Amino acid sequence: MNATSRRDFLRITALGGAGMAAALAGMRPTAALAADPVALQLGWLKSVQYGGSFIAEERGYYAAEDLAVTLLSGGPNAPVDPVVISGQALVGVSATDFAARAFLNGAPYKILGAKNQRHAFCITSRADAPVMDPAALESGVRLGLATINQPVLDAIVRLNGLDASKINVVTTQGTPAELANGQVDCFLTLFTTGPIELELQGIETYSFLLSDFGYNIFSGIYIALEESLTERRDLLLRLLRAEIRGWQDFTDDIPYAVDLTVNKYAADQGLNPDQQLLQGEAQRGLLVTPDTEAHGLFWMTEEKIAANLETMALLGIDVDESLFSNELLAEIYQGASRI
């Protein structure tokens, strides 16, 4: 039960008898009914990267859709796919390549929208010795790379016509410490974490996003089972609409999202508010693009879908455009770019 309906419930039951009936009569019809319970499985541990969802809860956008939403924390021991496939969550938050691999393994998914239009992967170096673009990787600079991200580098090599034999890869854990201590000259990281950690240490950095050089992968995507588009379509529509409203507010007021995150929704994690503010600001740049300004947050243009398919083909993931659906977004926006 959401906070508003709980207060109404306590106030009404305290009245008793005729007083209760009178109070009920003054409420809007849906408020007297139990909200529909749904779960949203987050892709990782709670932080400001889910700030728009926290705002949707806090400002009553879920409640306005008669939804009682449980935000399930993700993490290394809480993968998204099993929770969505089993029906424990109506919707999950993932990345296109992860969802596509699960789809190829039998998960009947649809991607309903993409929060982050640009992937956060970047190459970060020191500002006083910047690595400016993929071509500079052929100069002999030491590139710190976690083994799990080798396919990403392989894709960048092919997308930019590089000679892989000229790239000096140093196998690392992909952490900022390796750049800070001089073990590498640059490293592959996430724009929303790696450069920020170094900045907070007083180390000025230069980063370029891989999405500026052909690596096109939506992240923060909303996935649901294909059958849910017919059997639970109304719930999906309402949840997505509330999420959009929350993320619209996020882009307008990141400090508010940070305050909610640090002091309420992830209060048990001891997050650094300065780091969370910088992360939120970095994420805004991934959320808001000319495409979303024209069509609305989460919108997936045909061109971006085609680019995602091209990148995934380089990663060995063979899917087509039928994995993506703007159906619900089209109904929500009705040709507008904001709701």
C-alpha positions as CSV (number, residue, x, y, z in Angstrom):
1,M,0.0,0.0,0.0
2,N,1.5,3.4,-0.9
3,A,1.9,6.2,1.6
4,T,-1.1,8.2,0.5
5,S,-3.5,5.4,0.6
6,R,-2.2,4.2,3.9
7,R,-2.9,7.7,5.5
8,D,-6.4,7.7,3.9
9,F,-7.0,4.2,5.3
10,L,-5.9,5.2,8.8
11,R,-8.0,8.4,8.7
12,I,-11.1,6.6,7.5
13,T,-11.0,3.7,9.9
14,A,-10.5,6.1,12.8
15,L,-13.9,7.7,11.9
16,G,-16.0,4.6,12.0
17,G,-19.6,4.0,10.9
18,A,-21.3,6.9,9.2
19,G,-18.2,9.0,9.4
20,M,-16.3,6.3,7.4
21,A,-19.0,6.3,4.7
22,A,-18.9,10.0,4.4
23,A,-15.2,10.1,4.1
24,L,-15.3,7.4,1.4
25,A,-17.9,9.4,-0.5
26,G,-15.5,12.3,-0.7
27,M,-12.6,10.4,-2.1
28,R,-12.1,9.7,-5.8
29,P,-13.5,6.2,-6.7
30,T,-10.1,4.5,-7.3
31,A,-8.7,5.7,-4.0
32,A,-11.0,3.4,-2.1
33,L,-9.7,0.4,-4.0
34,A,-6.5,-1.4,-3.5
35,A,-3.8,-0.3,-5.9
36,D,-2.5,-3.0,-8.4
37,P,0.8,-4.4,-7.0
38,V,3.6,-4.7,-9.5
39,A,7.4,-5.1,-9.2
40,L,10.1,-3.3,-11.1
41,Q,13.4,-5.2,-11.1
42,L,16.3,-2.8,-11.1
43,G,19.5,-3.7,-13.0
44,W,21.9,-3.0,-10.1
45,L,22.2,-1.7,-6.6
46,K,20.1,1.3,-5.7
47,S,21.8,4.6,-6.5
48,V,21.0,7.8,-8.3
49,Q,21.0,5.8,-11.6
50,Y,17.5,4.9,-10.6
51,G,16.6,8.4,-9.3
52,G,13.7,8.8,-11.7
53,S,12.0,5.8,-10.3
54,F,12.5,7.0,-6.7
55,I,10.9,10.3,-7.8
56,A,8.0,8.4,-9.3
57,E,7.3,6.8,-6.0
58,E,8.0,9.9,-3.9
59,R,5.8,12.3,-5.9
60,G,2.9,9.8,-6.2
61,Y,3.2,9.1,-9.9
62,Y,2.8,5.4,-9.3
63,A,-0.1,6.1,-7.0
64,A,-1.7,8.3,-9.6
65,E,-1.7,5.3,-11.9
66,D,-3.3,3.1,-9.1
67,L,-0.1,1.1,-8.8
68,A,1.7,-0.1,-5.7
69,V,5.2,-0.6,-7.1
70,T,8.0,-2.5,-5.4
71,L,11.4,-1.5,-6.6
72,L,13.6,-4.6,-6.4
73,S,17.3,-3.9,-6.0
74,G,19.6,-5.6,-8.4
75,G,23.3,-6.5,-7.9
76,P,25.8,-9.2,-8.5
77,N,23.6,-11.8,-6.8
78,A,20.3,-10.5,-8.1
79,P,20.2,-10.9,-12.0
80,V,17.3,-9.3,-13.8
81,D,16.3,-12.2,-16.2
82,P,15.1,-14.8,-13.7
83,V,12.9,-12.4,-11.9
84,V,11.2,-11.1,-15.1
85,I,10.9,-14.5,-16.7
86,S,9.4,-16.1,-13.5
87,G,6.8,-13.2,-13.3
88,Q,8.1,-12.0,-10.0
89,A,8.6,-8.6,-11.7
90,L,6.4,-7.1,-14.5
91,V,9.3,-5.1,-15.9
92,G,13.1,-5.3,-15.6
93,V,15.8,-2.7,-16.2
94,S,18.7,-4.1,-18.4
95,A,20.9,-3.3,-21.4
96,T,20.1,-4.2,-25.0
97,D,23.0,-6.7,-25.4
98,F,22.1,-8.5,-22.2
99,A,18.4,-8.7,-23.1
100,A,19.2,-9.8,-26.6
101,R,21.4,-12.6,-25.4
102,A,18.7,-13.7,-23.1
103,F,16.2,-13.5,-26.0
104,L,18.4,-15.8,-28.0
105,N,18.5,-18.2,-25.1
106,G,14.7,-18.4,-25.1
107,A,13.5,-15.4,-23.0
108,P,10.5,-14.1,-24.9
109,Y,11.3,-10.4,-24.3
110,K,10.2,-7.1,-25.7
111,I,12.2,-3.9,-25.2
112,L,9.6,-1.2,-24.4
113,G,11.9,1.8,-24.1
114,A,15.5,2.9,-23.6
115,K,16.3,5.2,-20.7
116,N,20.0,5.7,-21.6
117,Q,20.1,6.5,-25.3
118,R,23.9,6.3,-25.2
119,H,25.9,3.7,-23.5
120,A,28.1,4.9,-20.6
121,F,31.2,3.0,-21.9
122,C,34.1,5.4,-22.3
123,I,37.9,5.5,-22.5
124,T,39.3,7.7,-19.7
125,S,42.8,9.1,-19.4
126,R,44.5,11.9,-17.5
127,A,43.8,15.4,-18.7
128,D,47.5,16.2,-18.9
129,A,48.1,13.2,-21.2
130,P,44.8,12.7,-23.0
131,V,43.9,9.9,-25.2
132,M,41.6,11.7,-27.6
133,D,39.9,9.0,-29.7
134,P,40.1,5.3,-30.7
135,A,42.8,6.0,-33.3
136,A,45.1,7.2,-30.5
137,L,45.0,3.7,-29.0
138,E,47.3,2.6,-31.8
139,S,50.1,4.9,-30.5
140,G,51.4,2.5,-27.8
141,V,49.5,3.9,-24.8
142,R,48.7,1.3,-22.2
143,L,45.0,0.5,-22.2
144,G,43.6,-1.0,-19.0
145,L,41.0,-3.5,-19.9
146,A,39.0,-6.0,-17.8
147,T,38.9,-9.3,-19.6
148,I,35.1,-9.3,-19.6
149,N,35.2,-6.1,-21.8
150,Q,37.4,-7.6,-24.5
151,P,34.3,-7.9,-26.9
152,V,33.7,-4.2,-26.5
153,L,37.3,-3.4,-27.6
154,D,36.9,-5.8,-30.5
155,A,33.8,-4.0,-31.6
156,I,35.5,-0.6,-31.4
157,V,38.5,-2.0,-33.4
158,R,36.1,-3.1,-36.2
159,L,33.9,0.0,-36.1
160,N,36.9,2.3,-36.5
161,G,39.2,0.2,-38.7
162,L,41.9,-0.1,-36.2
163,D,44.8,-2.6,-36.1
164,A,44.3,-4.6,-32.9
165,S,48.0,-5.7,-33.0
166,K,49.0,-2.0,-32.4
167,I,46.9,-1.7,-29.2
168,N,48.8,-2.2,-26.0
169,V,46.3,-3.9,-23.7
170,V,47.1,-4.3,-20.1
171,T,44.7,-6.8,-18.4
172,T,43.4,-5.1,-15.3
173,Q,40.3,-5.0,-13.1
174,G,39.3,-1.8,-15.0
175,T,39.3,0.4,-11.8
176,P,40.3,4.1,-11.5
177,A,43.2,3.1,-9.2
178,E,45.1,1.7,-12.1
179,L,45.2,5.0,-13.9
180,A,45.8,6.9,-10.7
181,N,48.9,4.9,-9.8
182,G,50.4,5.0,-13.3
183,Q,49.8,1.3,-14.2
184,V,48.0,2.3,-17.4
185,D,47.7,5.4,-19.5
186,C,43.9,5.0,-20.1
187,F,41.2,2.5,-19.3
188,L,37.8,1.4,-20.4
189,T,35.2,2.3,-17.8
190,L,31.8,3.8,-17.4
191,F,31.4,7.6,-17.8
192,T,29.1,7.6,-14.8
193,T,31.6,6.1,-12.4
194,G,35.3,5.9,-13.4
195,P,36.1,9.6,-14.3
196,I,34.0,10.8,-11.3
197,E,35.9,8.7,-8.8
198,L,39.2,10.2,-10.1
199,E,37.8,13.7,-10.1
200,L,36.9,13.3,-6.4
201,Q,40.5,12.4,-5.8
202,G,41.6,15.6,-7.5
203,I,42.7,14.0,-10.7
204,E,41.6,15.8,-13.8
205,T,40.6,13.4,-16.7
206,Y,39.7,13.4,-20.3
207,S,37.1,10.8,-21.5
208,F,35.5,10.0,-24.8
209,L,32.3,8.0,-25.1
210,L,32.4,4.9,-27.3
211,S,29.0,5.8,-28.6
212,D,30.6,8.8,-30.4
213,F,32.7,6.3,-32.3
214,G,30.0,3.7,-33.4
215,Y,29.4,1.7,-30.3
216,N,25.6,2.0,-30.1
217,I,23.9,0.1,-27.3
218,F,20.9,1.3,-25.4
219,S,21.2,0.7,-21.6
220,G,18.7,1.2,-18.8
221,I,16.1,-0.4,-21.1
222,Y,12.7,-1.6,-19.9
223,I,12.1,-5.2,-20.7
224,A,8.9,-7.3,-20.3
225,L,7.7,-10.6,-21.5
226,E,6.0,-10.4,-24.9
227,E,2.8,-12.0,-23.5
228,S,2.6,-9.1,-21.0
229,L,2.0,-6.7,-23.9
230,T,-1.4,-8.4,-24.4
231,E,-2.2,-10.0,-21.1
232,R,-1.0,-7.2,-18.8
233,R,-0.8,-4.3,-21.3
234,D,-2.7,-1.8,-19.1
235,L,-0.3,-2.4,-16.2
236,L,2.7,-1.9,-18.5
237,L,1.2,1.3,-19.9
238,R,0.6,2.8,-16.5
239,L,4.0,1.8,-15.1
240,L,5.8,3.2,-18.1
241,R,3.8,6.4,-17.9
242,A,4.7,6.9,-14.2
243,E,8.4,6.1,-14.9
244,I,8.5,8.8,-17.7
245,R,7.1,11.4,-15.3
246,G,9.6,10.5,-12.7
247,W,12.5,10.7,-15.2
248,Q,11.3,13.9,-16.6
249,D,11.5,15.3,-13.1
250,F,15.0,13.8,-12.7
251,T,16.3,15.7,-15.8
252,D,14.9,18.9,-14.3
253,D,16.1,18.5,-10.7
254,I,19.0,16.2,-10.2
255,P,19.9,17.5,-6.7
256,Y,16.4,16.4,-5.6
257,A,17.0,12.9,-7.0
258,V,20.3,12.8,-5.2
259,D,18.7,13.8,-1.9
260,L,16.1,11.0,-2.2
261,T,18.7,8.5,-3.1
262,V,21.3,9.2,-0.4
263,N,18.9,10.0,2.4
264,K,16.0,7.6,1.7
265,Y,16.0,4.9,-1.0
266,A,19.6,3.9,-0.7
267,A,20.3,5.3,2.8
268,D,21.7,2.0,3.9
269,Q,24.6,2.1,1.4
270,G,26.4,5.1,2.7
271,L,26.6,6.8,-0.7
272,N,28.7,9.9,-1.2
273,P,26.3,12.8,-2.1
274,D,29.0,14.6,-4.1
275,Q,29.7,11.5,-6.2
276,Q,26.0,10.8,-6.7
277,L,25.4,14.4,-7.9
278,L,28.2,14.1,-10.4
279,Q,26.9,10.7,-11.5
280,G,23.4,12.1,-11.9
281,E,24.7,14.9,-14.0
282,A,26.7,12.5,-16.2
283,Q,23.6,10.3,-16.6
284,R,21.5,13.2,-17.8
285,G,23.8,13.5,-20.8
286,L,23.0,9.8,-21.6
287,L,19.2,10.3,-21.1
288,V,18.6,13.5,-23.0
289,T,19.5,13.6,-26.7
290,P,18.1,15.3,-29.8
291,D,16.0,12.2,-30.3
292,T,14.4,12.3,-26.9
293,E,13.9,16.1,-27.1
294,A,11.9,15.5,-30.3
295,H,10.0,12.3,-29.3
296,G,10.2,12.0,-25.5
297,L,12.3,10.1,-23.0
298,F,12.9,6.4,-23.7
299,W,11.9,6.8,-27.4
300,M,13.9,4.4,-29.7
301,T,14.2,5.8,-33.3
302,E,14.5,3.4,-36.2
303,E,18.0,4.8,-36.9
304,K,19.1,4.1,-33.3
305,I,17.6,0.6,-33.3
306,A,19.4,-0.2,-36.6
307,A,22.7,1.1,-35.0
308,N,22.1,-1.1,-32.0
309,L,21.6,-4.1,-34.2
310,E,24.8,-3.3,-36.1
311,T,26.8,-3.1,-32.9
312,M,25.3,-6.3,-31.5
313,A,26.1,-8.1,-34.7
314,L,29.8,-7.2,-34.0
315,L,29.3,-8.6,-30.5
316,G,28.0,-11.9,-32.1
317,I,24.4,-11.3,-31.1
318,D,22.1,-11.9,-34.0
319,V,18.6,-10.4,-33.4
320,D,16.4,-8.1,-35.4
321,E,14.2,-5.1,-34.9
322,S,11.3,-7.1,-33.7
323,L,12.9,-7.2,-30.3
324,F,12.1,-3.5,-29.9
325,S,8.6,-1.9,-29.5
326,N,7.6,1.8,-29.3
327,E,4.0,0.7,-29.1
328,L,3.3,1.8,-25.5
329,L,5.4,5.0,-25.8
330,A,3.5,6.0,-28.9
331,E,0.2,5.7,-27.0
332,I,1.6,7.6,-24.0
333,Y,3.1,10.5,-25.9
334,Q,0.4,10.8,-28.6
335,G,2.9,12.7,-30.8
336,A,4.1,15.0,-28.0
337,S,7.6,14.9,-26.5
338,R,6.6,15.4,-22.8
339,I,3.7,14.3,-20.6
